[in-house]
Amino acid sequence: MFFKNLQIYRLPAPWAMTAAVLEEALAQQQFTPATSMDLVRQGWAAPRGTGAPLVHTVGGQFLLQLKTEKKLMPSTVINQVAAARALEMEEAQGFAPGKKAMKELKERVTDELLPRAFAILSTTAVWIDPVNGWLVVDAASPAKADEVVKLLLKSVDKLPLESLRVMRSPVGAMTEWLQADKSPAGFTVDQDAIMRATGESKAQVAYKRHTLEADDIRRHIAAGKQCTRLAMTWSDKISFVLNESLAIKSVKPLEIIKESATRNDDERFDSDMALMTGELAKMLADLVEVLGGEVDALAPAEHPTVDATPAKGHEPVREQRVVLELNGQAPGTVPPGDGSTTDPLYDQAVEVVHTHQRASISLVQRHLRIGYNRASNLLEAMEALGVVSSMTSNGVRDVLDTARARS
């Protein structure tokens, strides 16, 4: 198993929700087959089949499944039957039925045909990472993901769910990568892209399995086009397509791990799930990092040069602003940015940089769960004391001497 499309949402990290509590909440909206008079029926179903739990758990990761039964009622069939009935009424009463009568006639025809309609069953998988705070819906369209979110909000009381918001818009970042002819750290740019004009013409150029020549791309950018869709590969493991709304599509794992033939289906399913969730969690964290980190709703905007506009179509589903006190200081509080080490989290930040041998704002922000501005000032303090280098032209800092400078 591997998700093909990722509609990404955010939960608190870590999210204090157990599988048992979530199971109990989802049970209230469990899927039941549609009756003969139901046009659509939705509910939660067990990912591993009848009799299994609604929340499948592997290594602290949750897998859910929304099941939908929809009756196929083509409008052409309804219109044809209604037209034949209207003709009979006209012959009987001497005049054609009016608009109101036709509307009522179509409703009666729909009710009559509904028991004979074909039922189409579909499922939508949902992955919840309570450790890192990810909620991902395997859906190609935002509308399908909205169905999942709507039922989740109905099932789980006060669900602290938000859409993922990053500091840089995907369009601006993808356009910049192509213009500079340089892939972001940990990623490579592949051969599929769409460049679209920002003016009224909406003219676009699509590349399909075609080398993205830097000179051609720059001419399109100079003509007012921006990249709205870009194929990429992460760490030589997963290929995907990033679009302007921060949705990830056409996800394909590049490394196939062959399971032992002696393993049963349940063991193979759990192994595949553990592999998928582990790799996707790392990929999402790296993607957020190259897009400037997440927008901190609690911190004031003190970096006007950074594009903090949420991705198109990703407004918060439900905004919950809770200020947690951390060493007497709220996470969004910004300490002095003059290179001092008075911040009580400075030593922990240095340890994070030392452990990962990488100095980035989003890395510190993610591990210490603090705001963007505070993480930025911590790195500036490290720079002043020679722990990390100044930022290069491509936005990267080098780790110099993490053992030397501690507060």
C-alpha positions as CSV (number, residue, x, y, z in Angstrom):
1,M,0.0,0.0,0.0
2,F,1.2,3.5,-0.7
3,F,-0.8,6.7,-0.9
4,K,-1.1,8.1,-4.5
5,N,-2.2,11.7,-3.6
6,L,-1.6,13.8,-0.5
7,Q,-4.0,16.4,0.8
8,I,-2.1,17.7,3.8
9,Y,-3.5,19.0,7.1
10,R,-1.9,19.8,10.5
11,L,-2.6,18.6,14.0
12,P,-0.7,19.6,17.2
13,A,2.6,17.7,17.5
14,P,2.4,15.5,19.4
15,W,-1.4,15.0,19.4
16,A,-2.7,13.5,22.6
17,M,-5.1,11.1,21.0
18,T,-5.1,7.3,21.5
19,A,-6.3,4.8,19.0
20,A,-8.9,3.6,21.5
21,V,-10.4,7.0,22.0
22,L,-10.4,7.7,18.3
23,E,-12.0,4.3,17.6
24,E,-14.9,5.2,20.0
25,A,-15.4,8.6,18.4
26,L,-15.5,7.1,14.8
27,A,-17.9,4.4,15.8
28,Q,-20.7,6.9,16.1
29,Q,-20.3,7.5,12.3
30,Q,-19.6,4.0,11.2
31,F,-20.6,3.0,7.6
32,T,-23.9,1.2,7.1
33,P,-25.1,0.1,3.7
34,A,-27.5,2.5,1.9
35,T,-31.2,1.8,1.9
36,S,-33.2,1.6,-1.3
37,M,-34.1,5.3,-0.9
38,D,-30.7,6.6,-0.1
39,L,-28.8,8.4,-2.8
40,V,-25.5,8.7,-0.9
41,R,-24.3,7.0,2.3
42,Q,-20.9,7.7,4.0
43,G,-19.2,6.4,7.1
44,W,-16.1,5.0,8.6
45,A,-15.1,1.5,7.7
46,A,-12.3,-0.8,8.9
47,P,-9.2,-0.5,6.7
48,R,-8.5,-4.2,7.0
49,G,-12.1,-5.4,6.4
50,T,-15.1,-6.5,8.3
51,G,-14.5,-7.3,12.0
52,A,-11.2,-5.3,12.2
53,P,-10.9,-2.0,14.2
54,L,-11.9,1.3,12.5
55,V,-8.4,2.6,13.5
56,H,-5.6,0.4,12.2
57,T,-2.4,1.1,14.2
58,V,1.2,0.4,13.3
59,G,4.1,1.9,15.2
60,G,1.9,4.7,16.7
61,Q,0.6,5.6,13.3
62,F,-3.2,5.6,12.6
63,L,-4.9,4.5,9.3
64,L,-8.6,5.3,8.8
65,Q,-10.9,4.7,5.8
66,L,-14.0,6.6,4.7
67,K,-16.4,4.4,2.8
68,T,-18.9,5.9,0.4
69,E,-21.9,4.3,-1.4
70,K,-23.4,6.4,-4.1
71,K,-26.3,5.5,-6.3
72,L,-25.8,6.1,-10.0
73,M,-28.7,8.1,-11.3
74,P,-27.9,9.6,-14.8
75,S,-29.7,12.9,-15.3
76,T,-30.4,11.9,-19.0
77,V,-32.4,8.9,-17.8
78,I,-34.4,11.0,-15.4
79,N,-35.1,13.6,-18.0
80,Q,-36.2,11.0,-20.6
81,V,-38.6,9.3,-18.3
82,A,-40.0,12.7,-17.0
83,A,-40.5,13.9,-20.6
84,A,-42.5,10.8,-21.5
85,R,-44.6,11.2,-18.3
86,A,-45.1,14.9,-19.2
87,L,-46.3,14.0,-22.7
88,E,-48.9,11.6,-21.2
89,M,-50.1,14.4,-18.8
90,E,-50.4,16.8,-21.7
91,E,-52.6,14.4,-23.7
92,A,-54.7,13.7,-20.6
93,Q,-55.2,17.3,-19.5
94,G,-54.9,19.1,-22.8
95,F,-52.0,21.4,-21.8
96,A,-48.3,20.9,-21.0
97,P,-47.2,20.9,-17.4
98,G,-45.6,24.0,-16.1
99,K,-42.1,24.4,-14.5
100,K,-43.4,23.6,-11.0
101,A,-45.2,20.6,-12.2
102,M,-42.2,19.4,-14.2
103,K,-40.0,19.8,-11.1
104,E,-42.3,17.7,-9.0
105,L,-42.5,15.1,-11.8
106,K,-38.8,14.7,-11.9
107,E,-38.6,14.3,-8.2
108,R,-41.3,11.5,-8.4
109,V,-39.4,9.8,-11.2
110,T,-36.1,10.0,-9.2
111,D,-37.8,8.3,-6.2
112,E,-39.3,5.6,-8.5
113,L,-35.9,4.8,-10.2
114,L,-33.8,5.0,-7.0
115,P,-34.4,1.4,-5.8
116,R,-33.2,0.2,-9.2
117,A,-30.1,2.4,-9.5
118,F,-26.7,0.9,-9.5
119,A,-24.6,1.4,-6.3
120,I,-21.0,2.4,-6.6
121,L,-18.7,1.8,-3.6
122,S,-15.5,3.8,-3.0
123,T,-13.0,4.3,-0.2
124,T,-10.7,7.1,0.8
125,A,-7.7,6.3,3.1
126,V,-6.6,8.7,5.8
127,W,-3.3,8.6,7.6
128,I,-2.8,10.3,11.0
129,D,0.6,10.8,12.5
130,P,0.0,11.9,16.1
131,V,3.7,12.1,16.8
132,N,4.6,14.7,14.1
133,G,1.1,16.1,13.8
134,W,0.3,15.1,10.2
135,L,-3.2,14.3,8.8
136,V,-3.1,13.2,5.2
137,V,-6.0,12.3,3.0
138,D,-5.3,10.1,-0.1
139,A,-7.5,12.1,-2.4
140,A,-6.8,13.7,-5.8
141,S,-9.2,16.6,-5.3
142,P,-9.7,19.0,-2.4
143,A,-13.5,18.3,-2.6
144,K,-13.0,14.6,-1.8
145,A,-10.7,15.6,1.1
146,D,-13.3,18.0,2.3
147,E,-15.7,15.1,2.7
148,V,-13.3,13.4,4.9
149,V,-12.6,16.5,7.0
150,K,-16.3,17.2,7.4
151,L,-17.0,13.8,8.8
152,L,-13.9,13.9,11.0
153,L,-15.1,17.2,12.5
154,K,-18.5,15.6,13.1
155,S,-17.0,12.5,14.6
156,V,-14.2,13.9,16.8
157,D,-15.3,16.6,19.2
158,K,-13.1,19.8,19.0
159,L,-10.7,18.4,16.5
160,P,-7.7,20.8,16.4
161,L,-7.3,20.5,12.6
162,E,-5.8,23.1,10.3
163,S,-4.6,23.1,6.8
164,L,-0.8,23.2,6.3
165,R,0.4,26.8,5.8
166,V,4.0,27.6,4.8
167,M,6.1,30.8,4.7
168,R,6.7,30.7,1.0
169,S,4.0,30.1,-1.6
170,P,4.6,26.9,-3.7
171,V,4.3,28.9,-6.9
172,G,7.0,31.4,-5.9
173,A,9.3,28.7,-4.7
174,M,8.9,26.4,-7.7
175,T,9.4,29.4,-10.1
176,E,12.6,30.4,-8.2
177,W,14.0,26.8,-8.3
178,L,13.5,26.7,-12.1
179,Q,14.8,30.2,-12.7
180,A,18.0,29.4,-10.7
181,D,18.2,26.0,-12.3
182,K,18.9,24.5,-8.9
183,S,16.9,22.0,-6.9
184,P,16.3,22.5,-3.2
185,A,18.3,20.5,-0.7
186,G,17.2,16.9,-0.6
187,F,15.1,17.1,-3.8
188,T,15.7,16.9,-7.6
189,V,13.5,18.5,-10.3
190,D,12.1,16.0,-12.8
191,Q,10.9,16.5,-16.4
192,D,7.2,17.5,-15.9
193,A,6.1,21.1,-15.2
194,I,3.4,23.6,-16.1
195,M,4.2,27.3,-16.6
196,R,1.1,29.6,-16.5
197,A,0.8,33.3,-17.2
198,T,-0.5,35.5,-14.4
199,G,-2.4,37.9,-16.7
200,E,-5.9,37.6,-18.1
201,S,-4.8,35.3,-20.9
202,K,-3.9,32.5,-18.5
203,A,-1.7,31.1,-21.3
204,Q,0.3,28.1,-20.2
205,V,3.1,25.9,-21.3
206,A,3.2,22.2,-20.2
207,Y,6.3,20.1,-20.2
208,K,5.8,16.3,-20.2
209,R,8.8,14.0,-20.0
210,H,10.8,16.9,-21.4
211,T,14.1,18.4,-20.2
212,L,13.5,21.7,-18.5
213,E,16.1,23.8,-20.2
214,A,17.1,26.8,-18.0
215,D,17.1,29.3,-20.9
216,D,13.6,28.3,-22.1
217,I,12.2,28.4,-18.5
218,R,13.8,31.9,-17.9
219,R,12.2,33.2,-21.1
220,H,8.8,32.0,-20.0
221,I,9.3,33.6,-16.5
222,A,10.4,36.9,-18.2
223,A,7.2,36.8,-20.2
224,G,5.2,36.7,-17.0
225,K,4.7,32.9,-16.4
226,Q,5.0,31.1,-13.1
227,C,5.4,27.4,-12.3
228,T,2.1,26.0,-10.9
229,R,3.0,22.3,-11.2
230,L,6.4,20.6,-10.9
231,A,7.5,17.0,-10.8
232,M,10.1,16.3,-8.2
233,T,11.9,13.4,-6.5
234,W,12.8,13.3,-2.8
235,S,16.0,11.7,-1.6
236,D,15.9,9.3,-4.6
237,K,13.1,7.4,-2.8
238,I,9.8,9.0,-3.7
239,S,8.7,10.9,-6.9
240,F,5.7,13.2,-6.8
241,V,4.1,16.3,-8.4
242,L,3.7,19.5,-6.3
243,N,1.0,21.9,-7.3
244,E,0.1,25.5,-6.5
245,S,-2.3,24.6,-3.7
246,L,0.4,22.6,-1.8
247,A,-1.2,19.3,-2.7
248,I,1.0,16.4,-3.7
249,K,-0.1,14.1,-6.5
250,S,1.2,11.1,-8.5
251,V,3.2,9.8,-5.5
252,K,5.3,6.8,-6.4
253,P,7.9,5.0,-4.3
254,L,11.1,4.4,-6.2
255,E,12.6,1.8,-3.8
256,I,10.6,-1.4,-3.7
257,I,11.3,-3.6,-0.7
258,K,10.5,-7.2,-1.5
259,E,8.8,-9.0,1.3
260,S,9.5,-12.6,2.3
261,A,7.1,-15.1,0.6
262,T,6.4,-16.7,4.0
263,R,4.8,-13.5,5.3
264,N,1.0,-13.4,5.5
265,D,-1.1,-10.6,4.2
266,D,-1.5,-8.9,7.6
267,E,2.3,-8.8,8.2
268,R,2.9,-7.5,4.7
269,F,0.2,-4.8,5.1
270,D,1.7,-3.6,8.4
271,S,5.2,-3.6,7.0
272,D,4.1,-1.6,4.0
273,M,2.3,0.9,6.2
274,A,5.3,1.4,8.5
275,L,7.5,2.0,5.5
276,M,5.1,4.4,3.9
277,T,4.4,6.5,7.0
278,G,8.0,6.6,8.0
279,E,9.2,7.9,4.6
280,L,6.3,10.2,4.0
281,A,6.8,11.9,7.4
282,K,10.4,12.6,6.5
283,M,9.5,13.9,3.1
284,L,6.8,16.2,4.3
285,A,9.2,17.7,6.9
286,D,11.8,18.3,4.3
287,L,9.3,19.8,1.9
288,V,8.1,22.2,4.6
289,E,11.7,23.2,5.3
290,V,12.5,24.1,1.7
291,L,9.2,26.1,1.6
292,G,10.5,28.3,4.4
293,G,8.9,26.5,7.4
294,E,5.4,26.7,8.7
295,V,3.5,29.9,9.3
296,D,3.5,30.6,13.1
297,A,0.0,32.0,13.9
298,L,1.2,33.1,17.3
299,A,4.3,35.1,16.3
300,P,4.1,38.6,14.9
301,A,5.2,39.1,11.3
302,E,8.7,40.6,11.5
303,H,10.1,39.3,8.3
304,P,8.3,41.2,5.5
305,T,10.7,39.8,2.8
306,V,9.4,36.3,3.4
307,D,6.2,35.3,1.5
308,A,3.9,34.3,4.3
309,T,0.8,34.0,2.2
310,P,-0.9,30.6,2.7
311,A,-1.1,28.4,-0.3
312,K,-4.1,28.9,-2.5
313,G,-7.1,26.9,-1.4
314,H,-5.6,26.1,2.0
315,E,-7.3,28.3,4.5
316,P,-7.5,26.9,8.0
317,V,-10.2,24.3,8.5
318,R,-10.6,25.2,12.1
319,E,-8.2,27.6,13.9
320,Q,-7.3,26.9,17.5
321,R,-4.9,29.3,19.2
322,V,-3.6,27.9,22.5
323,V,-0.6,29.5,24.1
324,L,1.4,27.1,26.1
325,E,3.9,28.4,28.7
326,L,7.4,27.1,28.1
327,N,9.9,28.1,30.8
328,G,7.8,31.1,31.6
329,Q,7.8,32.2,28.0
330,A,5.1,31.6,25.3
331,P,6.3,29.7,22.2
332,G,5.5,32.7,20.0
333,T,7.6,35.1,22.1
334,V,10.6,36.5,20.3
335,P,13.8,36.9,22.3
336,P,16.4,39.5,21.6
337,G,17.9,39.2,18.1
338,D,21.3,40.7,18.9
339,G,23.2,37.5,19.1
340,S,22.8,37.1,22.9
341,T,22.2,33.6,24.3
342,T,19.7,34.6,27.0
343,D,17.0,32.4,25.4
344,P,16.6,29.3,27.7
345,L,16.3,27.1,24.6
346,Y,19.6,28.1,23.2
347,D,21.5,25.0,24.3
348,Q,18.8,22.7,23.1
349,A,18.9,24.5,19.7
350,V,22.6,24.0,19.5
351,E,22.1,20.3,20.3
352,V,19.6,20.0,17.5
353,V,22.0,21.6,15.0
354,H,24.8,19.3,16.3
355,T,22.8,16.1,16.1
356,H,21.5,16.8,12.5
357,Q,24.5,18.6,11.2
358,R,22.2,21.1,9.6
359,A,21.3,24.6,10.5
360,S,17.9,25.7,9.4
361,I,15.1,27.7,10.9
362,S,12.5,25.1,10.2
363,L,14.6,22.3,11.7
364,V,15.0,24.2,15.0
365,Q,11.3,25.3,14.8
366,R,10.1,21.7,14.3
367,H,12.2,20.0,17.1
368,L,11.7,22.7,19.7
369,R,8.1,23.5,18.7
370,I,8.6,27.2,18.7
371,G,7.7,30.1,16.4
372,Y,9.5,31.1,13.2
373,N,10.9,34.3,14.6
374,R,12.3,32.7,17.8
375,A,14.0,30.0,15.8
376,S,15.5,32.6,13.5
377,N,16.9,34.6,16.4
378,L,18.4,31.4,17.9
379,L,20.3,30.8,14.7
380,E,21.4,34.4,14.6
381,A,22.8,33.9,18.1
382,M,24.7,30.8,16.9
383,E,26.1,32.8,14.0
384,A,27.3,35.6,16.3
385,L,29.2,33.0,18.4
386,G,30.6,31.1,15.5
387,V,28.5,28.0,15.9
388,V,27.1,28.3,12.3
389,S,28.1,30.4,9.3
390,S,26.2,33.3,7.9
391,M,23.5,32.5,5.4
392,T,24.9,31.9,1.9
393,S,23.2,33.1,-1.3
394,N,21.2,29.9,-1.6
395,G,19.8,30.3,1.9
396,V,22.0,27.6,3.6
397,R,24.1,27.9,6.7
398,D,27.1,25.7,7.4
399,V,27.7,24.0,10.8
400,L,31.1,25.3,12.1
401,D,31.7,24.4,15.7
402,T,28.7,23.2,17.8
403,A,30.9,22.1,20.7
404,R,32.5,25.5,21.3
405,A,29.7,28.0,22.0
406,R,27.2,27.3,24.7
407,S,25.3,29.8,26.9
